[in-house]
Amino acid sequence: MRHVLELAAEGEVRIGDAVERIANRFGLTDEEKRTLLPSGKQAVISKRVQWASLISYKRGWFQRHAGRIL
């Protein structure tokens, strides 16, 4: 969650860009970035970043609008 908050502090960022930047911060390989959840529908890293973004938004730490962290 901290990484999402750090990106939000830098300014507006698209969720997809946030996923890529956070994956790079963790040094994930391309294969790790493509690892899917058991449902096979979504990448694990993407779901984790979206979850952190949603929880942070619900706590009022930042705003979200049309797939962007504000």
N, C-alpha and C positions, 0 to 999 in steps of 0.2 A: 504494500500500500504506500509505503514511503516514496517509492520511485514514481508512482503516479502523482503524488502530491508535489514532488520536486518538479516534474514536468509542468504541472498546472501553475506553479509559481513562476515559471519562465514565460508564461503567456499561453495564448490559445493554441491548442494542438489537436489534430484529428486523432481519434481513437486508434485507427490503423497505424498512424505514424508513432503513436505512443507505444503500441505493441512492438514495433520494429526497434525503436530506440531502447526500450527496456530489455528486449531480448539481446541486443548488442551489449548492453551494460553487464548482463549476466554472462556474456561470452558464449551464448548458445550456438551450436552448429546449425547448419541448414536442416539437417535431419531432426534435431531436437525441436526446431521451430515448427516443423511439419508434424510432430507427434500429435495424434488425435486423442480426444477423450474416448472412453469406451463406446459411446454412441456412434463414433466415427464421423461426426458431423462438423466438429469444430476443433481447432488446434488448442492444446492445453494452455499455452502461453497467452493466446488471445482471450480465452475464457477467464483466465486469472486477472488479466489487466482490466477486462470489462467488469468483473466482479469488484475489484478494488475501486474502480471508477464509480460504480453504482453506490457502494457503501459510503464512499467519501462524499458523494453528492447528497445522499440521504442524511448524512450527518451535518450537512450545510457547509462543508469545507470548501466547496467550489460549485460552479454551475455547469450544467451540461446543456447543449443545444445542438440538435441535428448531427449527432455523431462527433461532436467536438467537446473537449474539456476547456472550460473558460476560467 
